[in-house]
Amino acid sequence: MQQLLHRGAAGTQHRTDEVLDASWDDLRSFLACARYKSFRNAAEGLGLTSTTLMRRIDRLEDSIGCRLFLRDQSGLTLSAEGAAMIGDVMEMERHAFNIFRRAARSDDTAGTVRVAVTEGPGNFWILPRLIDFQKTYRKITVDLRCAMEQADVARLEADIAIQLERPTNPDLIITKLGRLHIHAFVSEGYRKLHGSPTLADIRNHRLVIQQAPQIDDSAYARVLGLTSLEGIVGIKTNSSIGVLYAVERGAGMGFLPTSSVALGAALVPVDLGVHHHADLWLTYHKEFRNSDRHKIVIDWLKKIFDPRTHPCFKDEFIHPNDLVPLMAASRTNFGMQGYVAAGPA
């Protein structure tokens, strides 16, 4: 009996050692599969082949001695054991990211700050002002990433993010930068050819719309009081730059931020009696609040979006025509004229 007990204890110790030796890559793969609910999508997100990813999951399941996922045609579902384990692994991930964040602060006087922002504000509002920022803070490199996909600051996809959806992660510091007011515009050439659209005759006009993450696809029809946009959309694009370019070229009516009047873009506001808005949220991890270079970039971003200086970002709507004299100091001459003269092709 004593021999059996000793043998059992050795077996338990062997199993514990296997679990403690589990690779962090395997645990990270487990998290990716739980998030994507698909081996193929998780593999793409991790930059692996599906075969490599499945091998990692098999190895992890062998190490802990249980199945982590239920596999069927609809994808992956966490098993009871996997569901019980995921919170602890997510906590491990959070601590791992904190280690890298602290390392990134090792030299606060110089280095890179990664800023993720939606495409329009990034390209047309931040980038032209970034040139002057760089002249002042030459030791700070701002890695500006402009995309409609929302960056996950908590998972180190960016140091700072400006996004349209308010984050909920308690580890993040969140500040409302301002409000984007979305208004309808056409080019002067389009207005001369087709007249200015009204809600009553909107189906006689062509629309240019943006379809991308963080954008409510139903907002266009809702704002226009329509059940469907079928038959009136001329161009769909995932790019806010594409919308501005197409509207300037006379492709139809598009919805753009009222801050566009500060870009030098040749746009004519369309008074439909309706408009839309979206709040801009600046977010960063608590670990960066003591980093000098991150604080410099954060304070600068708050300044260039300050509604007191740039009234287009105020909570209350100001008509684009009324913004023109107010925004004189904000003009960047950074509209699409650098690509092609505005007006019908």
Rosetta blueprint (number, residue, H / E / L):
1 M L
2 Q H
3 Q H
4 L H
5 L H
6 H H
7 R H
8 G H
9 A H
10 A H
11 G H
12 T H
13 Q H
14 H H
15 R H
16 T H
17 D H
18 E H
19 V H
20 L H
21 D L
22 A L
23 S L
24 W H
25 D H
26 D H
27 L H
28 R H
29 S H
30 F H
31 L H
32 A H
33 C H
34 A H
35 R H
36 Y H
37 K L
38 S L
39 F H
40 R H
41 N H
42 A H
43 A H
44 E H
45 G H
46 L H
47 G L
48 L L
49 T L
50 S H
51 T H
52 T H
53 L H
54 M H
55 R H
56 R H
57 I H
58 D H
59 R H
60 L H
61 E H
62 D H
63 S H
64 I H
65 G L
66 C L
67 R L
68 L L
69 F E
70 L E
71 R E
72 D E
73 Q L
74 S L
75 G E
76 L E
77 T E
78 L E
79 S L
80 A H
81 E H
82 G H
83 A H
84 A H
85 M H
86 I H
87 G H
88 D H
89 V H
90 M H
91 E H
92 M H
93 E H
94 R H
95 H H
96 A H
97 F H
98 N H
99 I H
100 F H
101 R H
102 R H
103 A H
104 A H
105 R L
106 S L
107 D L
108 D L
109 T L
110 A L
111 G E
112 T E
113 V E
114 R E
115 V E
116 A E
117 V E
118 T L
119 E H
120 G H
121 P H
122 G H
123 N H
124 F H
125 W H
126 I H
127 L H
128 P H
129 R H
130 L H
131 I H
132 D H
133 F H
134 Q H
135 K H
136 T H
137 Y L
138 R L
139 K L
140 I E
141 T E
142 V E
143 D E
144 L E
145 R E
146 C E
147 A L
148 M L
149 E L
150 Q L
151 A L
152 D L
153 V H
154 A H
155 R H
156 L L
157 E L
158 A L
159 D L
160 I E
161 A E
162 I E
163 Q E
164 L L
165 E L
166 R L
167 P L
168 T L
169 N L
170 P L
171 D L
172 L E
173 I E
174 I E
175 T E
176 K E
177 L E
178 G E
179 R E
180 L E
181 H E
182 I E
183 H E
184 A E
185 F E
186 V E
187 S L
188 E H
189 G H
190 Y H
191 R H
192 K H
193 L H
194 H H
195 G L
196 S L
197 P L
198 T L
199 L L
200 A L
201 D L
202 I H
203 R H
204 N H
205 H L
206 R L
207 L E
208 V E
209 I E
210 Q E
211 Q L
212 A L
213 P L
214 Q L
215 I L
216 D L
217 D L
218 S L
219 A H
220 Y H
221 A H
222 R H
223 V H
224 L H
225 G L
226 L L
227 T L
228 S L
229 L L
230 E L
231 G L
232 I L
233 V E
234 G E
235 I E
236 K E
237 T E
238 N L
239 S L
240 S H
241 I H
242 G H
243 V H
244 L H
245 Y H
246 A H
247 V H
248 E H
249 R L
250 G L
251 A L
252 G L
253 M E
254 G E
255 F E
256 L E
257 P E
258 T H
259 S H
260 S H
261 V H
262 A H
263 L L
264 G L
265 A L
266 A L
267 L L
268 V E
269 P E
270 V L
271 D L
272 L L
273 G L
274 V L
275 H L
276 H E
277 H E
278 A E
279 D E
280 L E
281 W E
282 L E
283 T E
284 Y E
285 H E
286 K H
287 E H
288 F H
289 R L
290 N L
291 S L
292 D H
293 R H
294 H H
295 K H
296 I H
297 V H
298 I H
299 D H
300 W H
301 L H
302 K H
303 K H
304 I H
305 F L
306 D L
307 P L
308 R L
309 T L
310 H L
311 P H
312 C H
313 F H
314 K L
315 D L
316 E L
317 F L
318 I L
319 H L
320 P H
321 N H
322 D H
323 L H
324 V H
325 P H
326 L H
327 M L
328 A H
329 A H
330 S H
331 R L
332 T L
333 N L
334 F L
335 G L
336 M H
337 Q H
338 G H
339 Y L
340 V L
341 A L
342 A L
343 G L
344 P L
345 A L
